[in-house]
């Protein structure tokens, strides 16, 4: 559930941006069906959506960032699956309509009050419009202790093995999540339990964690993703340039055309490429391409197929 919440709420995260670019382009996260050919990890994330809905709350400000049909902002659930909403609004509001179509001057408008279904009407009217907010927000409902559940170690292990994230990337991203969660826990404890910790004690704790990070992280691969994470953490590290292995090409029999191809999966993206040469070594054609697959073998197969 932690990854689901990250996908829908933290769109500034580099991992989240990658997900929206490669998996969710032109799709609606909450309502699109699980692909039959997706990885186990992505299947696991999508299968967790229904359970995650029980733990989140959409705080509506102006409705500009919330989808009318595809986001679970209404207490009755997704309106795309609600027969009363479909019967009254299907021909009035397109599938990409935002909740702002139901709001006028900071209040629910005539579209709500003219609903024939009292259950749907009362459910929507029970949703508070927080006009003081600058934009719509998605909130993780706190438990009785005010704590926010974290991503399980099993999920992290699966992500690492699948190649979606690298070990270095995850460690740095986890540190940032830990710092953010520290603020979140203290905030929720103050709001829901009337407990608080002094700003000085909290600052000392975070400074201590940052010093520990600086001592542990000395060198990282020189990639854009990791550089961005290090900048956000505010630590100084050495960037290790990628090493390359020189390879020789052996000529083949006269009249034969040879194809050399390969695929790669890393933090900078997934891609494949190929090079065709004749027996003299003359290049006949070269090509590159990208694919959503997170497995090297599948990238190599795409290179051959191309």
SULGIVEN-V548669 format. One record per residue. RES is the residue in one letter. SS is DSSP state (H for helix, E for strand, L for the rest). NEAR is the number of other ideal C-beta (glycine too) atoms within 8 Angstrom. Layout:
res=RES ss=SS near=NEAR
res=RES ss=SS near=NEAR
This chain:
res=X ss=L near=9
res=X ss=H near=10
res=X ss=H near=10
res=X ss=H near=11
res=X ss=H near=14
res=X ss=H near=11
res=X ss=H near=13
res=X ss=H near=8
res=X ss=H near=9
res=X ss=L near=8
res=X ss=L near=7
res=X ss=L near=5
res=X ss=L near=9
res=X ss=H near=8
res=X ss=H near=10
res=X ss=H near=12
res=X ss=H near=10
res=X ss=H near=8
res=X ss=H near=10
res=X ss=H near=11
res=X ss=H near=8
res=X ss=H near=9
res=X ss=L near=10
res=X ss=L near=9
res=X ss=L near=7
res=X ss=L near=2
res=X ss=L near=7
res=X ss=L near=9
res=X ss=L near=10
res=X ss=L near=9
res=X ss=L near=9
res=X ss=L near=5
res=X ss=L near=3
res=X ss=L near=7
res=X ss=L near=6
res=X ss=L near=4
res=X ss=L near=3
res=X ss=L near=9
res=X ss=L near=10
res=X ss=H near=7
res=X ss=H near=11
res=X ss=H near=10
res=X ss=H near=10
res=X ss=H near=10
res=X ss=H near=11
res=X ss=H near=9
res=X ss=H near=8
res=X ss=L near=11
res=X ss=H near=11
res=X ss=H near=6
res=X ss=H near=8
res=X ss=H near=11
res=X ss=H near=10
res=X ss=L near=5
res=X ss=L near=10
res=X ss=E near=13
res=X ss=E near=6
res=X ss=E near=13
res=X ss=E near=11
res=X ss=E near=14
res=X ss=L near=14
res=X ss=L near=9
res=X ss=L near=13
res=X ss=L near=10
res=X ss=L near=6
res=X ss=L near=12
res=X ss=E near=10
res=X ss=L near=13
res=X ss=L near=13
res=X ss=L near=11
res=X ss=L near=11
res=X ss=L near=9
res=X ss=L near=8
res=X ss=L near=11
res=X ss=L near=6
res=X ss=L near=8
res=X ss=L near=9
res=X ss=L near=12
res=X ss=H near=12
res=X ss=H near=10
res=X ss=H near=6
res=X ss=L near=12
res=X ss=H near=5
res=X ss=H near=11
res=X ss=H near=13
res=X ss=H near=10
res=X ss=H near=7
res=X ss=H near=10
res=X ss=H near=11
res=X ss=L near=8
res=X ss=L near=3
res=X ss=L near=6
res=X ss=L near=8
res=X ss=L near=4
res=X ss=L near=7
res=X ss=L near=5
res=X ss=L near=9
res=X ss=E near=11
res=X ss=H near=14
res=X ss=H near=8
res=X ss=H near=10
res=X ss=H near=11
res=X ss=E near=13
res=X ss=E near=6
res=X ss=L near=3
res=X ss=L near=6
res=X ss=E near=7
res=X ss=E near=10
res=X ss=L near=9
res=X ss=H near=6
res=X ss=H near=11
res=X ss=H near=11
res=X ss=H near=8
res=X ss=L near=6
res=X ss=L near=12
res=X ss=L near=5
res=X ss=L near=9
res=X ss=H near=6
res=X ss=H near=8
res=X ss=H near=12
res=X ss=H near=11
res=X ss=H near=8
res=X ss=H near=11
res=X ss=H near=12
res=X ss=H near=8
res=X ss=L near=7
res=X ss=L near=11
res=X ss=L near=6
res=X ss=E near=10
res=X ss=L near=8
res=X ss=L near=7
res=X ss=L near=4
res=X ss=L near=9
res=X ss=L near=3
res=X ss=L near=8
res=X ss=L near=14
res=X ss=E near=9
res=X ss=E near=11
res=X ss=E near=8
res=X ss=E near=9
res=X ss=L near=7
res=X ss=L near=10
res=X ss=L near=7
res=X ss=L near=3
res=X ss=L near=7
res=X ss=L near=12
res=X ss=L near=8
res=X ss=L near=9
res=X ss=L near=7
res=X ss=L near=7
res=X ss=L near=7
res=X ss=L near=7
res=X ss=H near=5
res=X ss=H near=6
res=X ss=H near=11
res=X ss=H near=11
res=X ss=H near=8
res=X ss=H near=11
res=X ss=H near=11
res=X ss=H near=10
res=X ss=H near=6
res=X ss=H near=11
res=X ss=L near=8
res=X ss=L near=7
res=X ss=L near=10
res=X ss=L near=9
res=X ss=H near=6
res=X ss=H near=9
res=X ss=H near=13
res=X ss=H near=12
res=X ss=H near=9
res=X ss=H near=14
res=X ss=H near=12
res=X ss=H near=9
res=X ss=H near=11
res=X ss=H near=11
res=X ss=H near=10
res=X ss=H near=9
res=X ss=H near=10
res=X ss=H near=8
res=X ss=H near=10
res=X ss=H near=11
res=X ss=H near=9
res=X ss=H near=9
res=X ss=H near=11
res=X ss=H near=11
res=X ss=H near=8
res=X ss=H near=13
res=X ss=H near=13
res=X ss=H near=10
res=X ss=H near=8
res=X ss=H near=7
res=X ss=H near=9
res=X ss=L near=4
res=X ss=L near=7
res=X ss=L near=7
res=X ss=L near=7
res=X ss=L near=6
res=X ss=H near=5
res=X ss=H near=6
res=X ss=H near=8
res=X ss=H near=12
res=X ss=H near=8
res=X ss=H near=8
res=X ss=H near=9
res=X ss=H near=10
res=X ss=H near=8
res=X ss=H near=8
res=X ss=H near=11
res=X ss=H near=11
res=X ss=H near=8
res=X ss=H near=8
res=X ss=H near=11
res=X ss=H near=9
res=X ss=H near=5
res=X ss=H near=6
res=X ss=L near=11
res=X ss=L near=5
res=X ss=E near=7
res=X ss=E near=12
res=X ss=E near=10
res=X ss=L near=9
res=X ss=L near=9
res=X ss=H near=6
res=X ss=H near=10
res=X ss=H near=14
res=X ss=H near=10
res=X ss=H near=9
res=X ss=H near=13
res=X ss=H near=12
res=X ss=H near=7
res=X ss=H near=7
res=X ss=H near=11
res=X ss=L near=5
res=X ss=L near=9
res=X ss=L near=3
res=X ss=L near=9
res=X ss=E near=6
res=X ss=E near=9
res=X ss=E near=8
res=X ss=L near=5
res=X ss=L near=6
res=X ss=L near=4
res=X ss=L near=4
res=X ss=L near=4
res=X ss=L near=4
res=X ss=L near=4
res=X ss=L near=4
res=X ss=L near=7
res=X ss=L near=4
res=X ss=L near=6
res=X ss=L near=6
res=X ss=L near=5
res=X ss=L near=4
res=X ss=L near=4
res=X ss=L near=8
res=X ss=L near=8
res=X ss=E near=9
res=X ss=E near=8
res=X ss=E near=9
res=X ss=E near=11
res=X ss=E near=9
res=X ss=E near=16
res=X ss=E near=9
res=X ss=E near=10
res=X ss=E near=8
res=X ss=L near=10
res=X ss=L near=6
res=X ss=E near=6
res=X ss=E near=13
res=X ss=E near=11
res=X ss=E near=16
res=X ss=E near=12
res=X ss=E near=13
res=X ss=E near=10
res=X ss=E near=11
res=X ss=E near=12
res=X ss=L near=9
res=X ss=L near=11
res=X ss=L near=6
res=X ss=L near=8
res=X ss=L near=6
res=X ss=E near=8
res=X ss=E near=7
res=X ss=E near=6
res=X ss=E near=8
res=X ss=E near=7
res=X ss=E near=7
res=X ss=E near=10
res=X ss=E near=7
res=X ss=L near=10
res=X ss=L near=6
res=X ss=L near=10
res=X ss=L near=10
res=X ss=L near=10
res=X ss=H near=9
res=X ss=H near=7
res=X ss=H near=10
res=X ss=H near=16
res=X ss=H near=12
res=X ss=H near=9
res=X ss=H near=13
res=X ss=H near=14
res=X ss=H near=9
res=X ss=H near=5
res=X ss=L near=8
